[in-house]
Amino acid sequence: MFRSINSFFNMIFKSSEQVKDDAQPRHRYKKDFTPSYVLIAKDLENKENQVFEAAVYYLCTIASFKKDYASDIIGILNKTISENKKNPERVAYVEKIMQEKKLI
């Protein structure tokens, strides 16, 4: 009887150990990731002004702190300025924040 109980417990606990082992990733390589500014840049197309302004502010803040991303972000913001020529308020806001963050 004890042998069957022990085998029962071994079956339970060993199967849970296997589940834990299977939950661990088996690869050791570095995963690729999307920089946060790429995700934020999608909000530049939003029609809501608050979302647009927040995206511009965060992009400029990231560009001022992360010099590696600055050229890409400035390119995105310049493209936004050229696409929004019909909306001078947005263009003025982008230029204002870029000047505040010393990106121009």
N, C-alpha and C positions, 0 to 999 in steps of 0.2 A: 504494500500500500504506500509506504513512504517513497519507494522508488517511483511510483506513478505520480505522486504529488511533486517530487523533485523535478521529474521530467516536464510536468505541467508548468511549474514555475520557470524552469529553464526556457521552455518554449515561449512563455510570455515575455520574460526579460530579454532574451536574446533577440526576439523579433523587434522589441522596442529599440534595442541598440542598433539593429540594422536600419531601422527607419531614421534614426538620428544620423547614422553614417550616410545614408542616401540623401539626406537633406543638405549635407555639406556639398558645396560645389567641388567638382573633381578637377577643374582646370586651375592653373596657377598663373595665367597670363593677365595682364592689365586690361580691364574693360575699357572700351571707348565710351566717351560720354559727350553729351551735347552741352556746350557752354550755356550758361544761363541767359546770356545776352541774346542768343538766337531765339530762345523761347519768348523773351520779353519783346523782341522786335516784331513779333506777330501782332502785338497789341497796337502797333503804330497804325494799323489799318482799321482799327475800331472806330466806329462813328461817335461814340461817347467821348466828350472832351476830357472828362476826368480820367478815363482809362488811357487815352492818348497822352495826356500830360504826365501821368504817373510813369508810363513807359519811357517817355523822353527823359524824365528826371533820373530814373534808375539806370538807363543806358549811359547817360552822361556821368553819373556817379561811378559806375563800373569802369568807364573809360578813364576817369581821372585817377582811379586807384590801381587798375590793372593795365600797365603800359603795353602788355602783350596783346591785349584786345583793343586798344585804343584806335588803331588804324582801321580795323574792321568796323567798329562802332561808328566812327566818324564817317566812313563811307555809307553806312546804313542811314545815318542822319542826313547826310547830304542828298542821298536819293529821296528821302522823305520830303526834304525841302523842295526838290525839283518836281516831285509828284503832286505837291499841295500848293502849287502856284495860285490856284483859284481860291484858296482859303488863306488869306494873309494873316489871320489870327494864329493859325497853327504854325506858319512859317516864322512869325515873330516870336512865338513861344520857344520854338526849337533854337533859334539864334540866340535868344536871351539866355537860356539855360546853358548853351554851349559856351557863351562868353563868361557866365558866372563860374563855370567849372574850368575855364581857361583851356578850352579845346580848340578855339579858333585862333 
